[in-house]
Amino acid sequence: MKHLTLLILLALGPVIIAAADLKPESEFTTTDPKKVKIIHDTALEKNPEIDSFEHLCPGLGGYQVIHEGGDLRSWINLKFKGSKTDLMNDTLTACPGQFPAKANNVVQWRGFRQGGAFMPYAIIYRMMSSKDDEKQTRLETLIIIKLDKEKSRVVGHLSAKEGNEKAEALADKLCKP
């Protein structure tokens, strides 16, 4: 029995060491309307009643990003093998202030590189909103999504003032397999 345990440990040793050696990396995709598939966008209509849009954006690891919004708000949802994950409520709740919206066209993916393939486990992206004050002071929040196929979910957020490195560390801590 001891010999069998030793043989198993010797056989698994390189696998365990290789997994421990994997360093988290980032890859980036875009939500730029010029580079995505427009599913619906009232900005392209004449005199729309309300603003709304849905854009299908590139993703990684089998995921697609859906950037959508309306009524001066926007967020991302995910699509995995045809199943859409609705992250709107959790995203908007995580953002202080009024009219939270995606702040730029960047979607940061955290993951590992294995055999040349990027294996994502988290997304970080920036939201903006404004305080309900005289100046309408701009607020920015970094949203962290744990990738779990159709069960992907918002697992954290922090003020963008705390920095992207802190968001990466939080994503790595909360989401790493």
TORZADO-873871 format. One record per residue: x, z negated, y of N, C-alpha, C in turn; residue in one letter. Coordinates in pm, whole numbers, padded with zeros to 5 digits, always signed. Layout:
// TORZADO-873871
XZYXZYXZYA
...
//
This chain:
// TORZADO-873871
+00082+00000-00119+00000+00000+00000+00087+00000+00126M
+00194-00081+00125+00283-00087+00241+00349+00048+00265K
+00382+00117+00156+00447+00248+00169+00351+00350+00230H
+00224+00341+00189+00123+00433+00242+00104+00411+00392L
+00096+00284+00432+00081+00251+00575+00201+00302+00652T
+00320+00284+00599+00442+00330+00666+00442+00482+00677L
+00402+00551+00571+00396+00697+00575+00296+00746+00680L
+00180+00681+00689+00078+00719+00788+00132+00698+00929I
+00197+00584+00951+00253+00557+01083+00362+00657+01120L
+00445+00692+01023+00549+00791+01049+00489+00928+01079L
+00383+00963+01009+00318+01093+01030+00246+01097+01164A
+00183+00987+01202+00107+00984+01328+00194+00953+01449L
+00311+00903+01426+00400+00865+01536+00416+00972+01643G
+00453+01096+01605+00468+01202+01706+00338+01231+01782P
+00224+01221+01714+00095+01246+01780+00068+01138+01883V
+00089+01013+01845+00067+00902+01937+00163+00912+02056I
+00289+00942+02031+00387+00956+02138+00351+01073+02229I
+00309+01186+02171+00271+01303+02250+00152+01271+02340A
+00051+01198+02288-00065+01162+02369-00024+01070+02482A
+00068+00978+02454+00113+00885+02558+00194+00959+02665A
+00260+01069+02628+00343+01144+02722+00262+01236+02813D
+00135+01261+02781+00054+01351+02863+00037+01290+03002L
+00072+01367+03102+00060+01322+03240-00063+01389+03302K
-00146+01311+03370-00260+01373+03438-00213+01476+03541P
-00285+01585+03548-00256+01691+03645-00385+01728+03715E
-00373+01806+03820-00490+01857+03891-00491+02009+03891S
-00608+02064+03877-00636+02207+03896-00747+02213+04000E
-00762+02326+04065-00861+02337+04172-00946+02462+04154F
-01075+02449+04183-01166+02563+04188-01236+02559+04324T
-01319+02659+04349-01379+02673+04482-01532+02680+04476T
-01593+02641+04587-01736+02661+04608-01759+02756+04725T
-01655+02829+04765-01663+02924+04875-01771+03028+04844D
-01875+03038+04929-01984+03133+04902-01939+03278+04885P
-01822+03313+04939-01771+03449+04925-01711+03474+04787K
-01689+03366+04708-01621+03379+04580-01704+03329+04462K
-01835+03310+04484-01921+03256+04379-02044+03345+04361V
-02123+03315+04260-02249+03388+04238-02361+03318+04315K
-02423+03390+04405-02534+03334+04483-02662+03346+04399I
-02719+03234+04361-02844+03234+04287-02961+03238+04385I
-02947+03160+04491-03050+03151+04595-02983+03099+04722H
-03017+03154+04837-02961+03105+04963-03049+03150+05078D
-03117+03053+05141-03206+03088+05252-03129+03135+05375T
-02999+03111+05378-02918+03162+05491-02920+03315+05493A
-02955+03375+05382-02961+03520+05373-03101+03574+05405L
-03196+03483+05430-03333+03522+05461-03356+03523+05612E
-03459+03594+05652-03499+03597+05792-03601+03486+05814K
-03574+03396+05907-03664+03285+05944-03709+03198+05826N
-03616+03139+05752-03658+03052+05642-03723+02924+05697P
-03814+02867+05619-03881+02743+05660-03785+02624+05658E
-03698+02621+05558-03602+02511+05542-03477+02569+05479I
-03364+02507+05505-03241+02555+05443-03234+02507+05298D
-03195+02596+05209-03171+02560+05070-03084+02667+05007S
-03006+02626+04908-02920+02721+04838-02883+02668+04701F
-02844+02760+04615-02789+02728+04485-02685+02835+04454E
-02559+02791+04437-02448+02882+04409-02384+02842+04277H
-02362+02939+04191-02293+02915+04064-02144+02940+04086L
-02065+02838+04067-01922+02842+04100-01837+02830+03974C
-01712+02877+03983-01624+02866+03866-01593+02720+03833P
-01566+02698+03707-01528+02565+03661-01415+02577+03561G
-01388+02469+03493-01281+02464+03394-01332+02393+03268L
-01267+02415+03156-01299+02343+03034-01440+02365+02982G
-01498+02481+03009-01633+02509+02963-01743+02468+03061G
-01705+02407+03172-01801+02365+03275-01815+02473+03381Y
-01933+02480+03440-01956+02558+03561-02004+02460+03667Q
-01970+02487+03792-02012+02403+03903-02130+02470+03971V
-02232+02391+03999-02345+02441+04076-02343+02367+04209I
-02312+02440+04315-02316+02383+04450-02455+02412+04505H
-02528+02308+04535-02662+02330+04585-02696+02233+04697E
-02801+02267+04768-02839+02181+04878-02966+02226+04945G
-03006+02145+05041-03124+02173+05120-03143+02062+05221G
-03215+02094+05327-03244+01997+05432-03116+01931+05484D
-03015+02012+05510-02886+01969+05567-02804+01880+05475L
-02836+01877+05345-02760+01799+05248-02708+01895+05141R
-02595+01859+05078-02548+01939+04965-02466+01852+04871S
-02448+01899+04749-02380+01824+04643-02344+01923+04533W
-02275+01875+04431-02252+01960+04315-02318+01899+04192I
-02366+01987+04107-02413+01955+03974-02325+02032+03878N
-02336+02003+03751-02255+02072+03651-02343+02138+03547L
-02290+02243+03488-02356+02312+03379-02256+02318+03264K
-02299+02278+03146-02214+02283+03028-02297+02338+02913F
-02255+02451+02859-02326+02518+02748-02476+02530+02777K
-02509+02573+02897-02648+02597+02933-02725+02475+02980G
-02671+02355+02962-02739+02233+03006-02688+02191+03144S
-02781+02169+03234-02747+02128+03370-02754+01977+03382K
-02652+01920+03443-02646+01776+03469-02681+01755+03616T
-02782+01676+03643-02827+01651+03780-02755+01529+03837D
-02666+01554+03931-02586+01448+03992-02628+01418+04135L
-02735+01482+04182-02775+01471+04322-02799+01326+04366M
-02888+01254+04300-02922+01119+04346-02802+01027+04350N
-02721+01027+04243-02603+00940+04241-02503+00978+04349D
-02488+01108+04375-02394+01153+04477-02442+01113+04615T
-02567+01140+04647-02619+01108+04780-02624+00958+04803L
-02652+00881+04698-02652+00735+04709-02512+00681+04737T
-02410+00745+04684-02272+00700+04703-02219+00725+04845A
-02286+00812+04918-02238+00849+05052-02312+00769+05159C
-02238+00694+05240-02302+00622+05348-02343+00719+05460P
-02432+00675+05545-02467+00757+05661-02577+00856+05631G
-02591+00949+05724-02700+01046+05720-02652+01185+05679Q
-02739+01258+05617-02718+01399+05582-02585+01425+05511F
-02562+01359+05396-02439+01386+05321-02434+01530+05272P
-02317+01589+05285-02297+01728+05242-02154+01746+05195A
-02135+01841+05105-02000+01874+05058-01916+01914+05178K
-01799+01854+05193-01719+01868+05315-01635+01995+05321A
-01601+02052+05208-01515+02172+05207-01545+02252+05080N
-01467+02353+05054-01491+02438+04936-01407+02399+04814N
-01341+02286+04819-01248+02247+04712-01315+02157+04609V
-01290+02188+04481-01328+02101+04370-01198+02072+04294V
-01160+01944+04290-01038+01904+04220-01074+01855+04081Q
-01006+01910+03982-01025+01872+03842-00904+01792+03797W
-00926+01678+03732-00818+01599+03674-00822+01620+03523R
-00703+01634+03464-00697+01653+03320-00555+01658+03271G
-00542+01700+03145-00412+01714+03079-00391+01860+03043F
-00266+01897+03033-00231+02029+02984-00184+02012+02839R
-00254+02080+02747-00219+02074+02605-00204+02216+02554Q
-00086+02249+02507-00061+02381+02453-00093+02492+02551G
-00069+02469+02677-00095+02569+02780-00236+02567+02835G
-00327+02496+02769-00466+02489+02816-00488+02362+02898A
-00566+02374+03003-00600+02258+03086-00726+02194+03030F
-00720+02065+03001-00830+01990+02941-00881+01888+03045M
-00984+01922+03123-01030+01832+03229-01112+01715+03178P
-01100+01602+03248-01182+01485+03216-01252+01429+03339Y
-01219+01479+03459-01282+01427+03581-01281+01532+03691A
-01371+01512+03786-01376+01593+03909-01373+01497+04026I
-01301+01538+04131-01301+01466+04258-01338+01568+04364I
-01431+01532+04451-01459+01620+04564-01503+01539+04685Y
-01493+01601+04801-01513+01534+04930-01651+01564+04986R
-01718+01456+05027-01847+01466+05096-01830+01416+05240M
-01912+01468+05329-01913+01418+05466-02056+01379+05503M
-02068+01286+05594-02196+01244+05647-02168+01188+05787S
-02271+01137+05852-02247+01081+05985-02319+00948+05999S
-02255+00860+06074-02315+00730+06103-02435+00752+06195K
-02527+00661+06184-02643+00664+06273-02607+00589+06402D
-02512+00645+06475-02472+00585+06602-02475+00692+06710D
-02448+00650+06831-02455+00743+06944-02362+00863+06928E
-02244+00839+06873-02145+00946+06857-02165+01030+06731K
-02254+00985+06642-02268+01050+06511-02132+01057+06442Q
-02064+00944+06437-01930+00932+06380-01926+00989+06238T
-01827+01076+06214-01813+01141+06084-01759+01043+05980R
-01821+01043+05864-01776+00963+05750-01741+01059+05637L
-01638+01028+05561-01602+01109+05446-01587+01020+05324E
-01641+01069+05212-01640+00994+05086-01588+01085+04976T
-01503+01031+04891-01455+01104+04774-01540+01062+04654L
-01600+01159+04589-01688+01136+04474-01609+01165+04346I
-01623+01077+04248-01554+01093+04120-01657+01108+04009I
-01645+01218+03937-01736+01250+03827-01659+01245+03696I
-01712+01170+03599-01654+01170+03464-01717+01285+03388K
-01634+01372+03333-01682+01486+03255-01712+01439+03112L
-01836+01457+03071-01881+01419+02938-01990+01516+02894D
-01957+01645+02899-02048+01755+02864-02178+01738+02942K
-02293+01741+02873-02421+01731+02944-02451+01589+02992E
-02366+01492+02956-02383+01354+03002-02286+01319+03115K
-02225+01420+03177-02133+01395+03288-02206+01316+03396S
-02130+01230+03467-02196+01143+03565-02099+01098+03674R
-02155+01057+03787-02076+00999+03895-02038+00858+03850V
-01906+00829+03850-01861+00696+03805-01792+00618+03916V
-01766+00682+04029-01700+00610+04136-01701+00688+04266G
-01671+00619+04373-01657+00680+04504-01575+00586+04591H
-01511+00641+04690-01438+00560+04786-01427+00636+04917L
-01402+00561+05020-01386+00623+05152-01264+00715+05147S
-01278+00833+05205-01166+00928+05208-01047+00869+05282A
-01069+00771+05368-00958+00705+05439-00863+00637+05342K
-00913+00601+05223-00828+00536+05123-00732+00634+05058E
-00761+00763+05071-00667+00865+05026-00697+00925+04891G
-00652+01048+04877-00675+01123+04754-00597+01063+04636N
-00478+01008+04663-00400+00947+04554-00476+00831+04491E
-00544+00753+04573-00623+00642+04519-00742+00695+04439K
-00803+00804+04486-00913+00866+04411-00863+00919+04277A
-00745+00980+04276-00687+01029+04151-00662+00914+04055E
-00607+00804+04105-00579+00688+04021-00709+00631+03964A
-00814+00627+04046-00943+00577+04000-01003+00670+03895L
-00994+00801+03918-01043+00899+03820-00967+00885+03690A
-00837+00870+03698-00755+00858+03577-00791+00729+03501D
-00817+00622+03574-00851+00495+03512-00991+00498+03448K
-01089+00552+03520-01228+00548+03474-01265+00659+03376L
-01188+00768+03377-01232+00887+03305-01141+00934+03193C
-01015+00895+03198-00919+00946+03101-00963+00912+02959K
-00958+01012+02869-00999+00985+02730-00902+00892+02659P
//
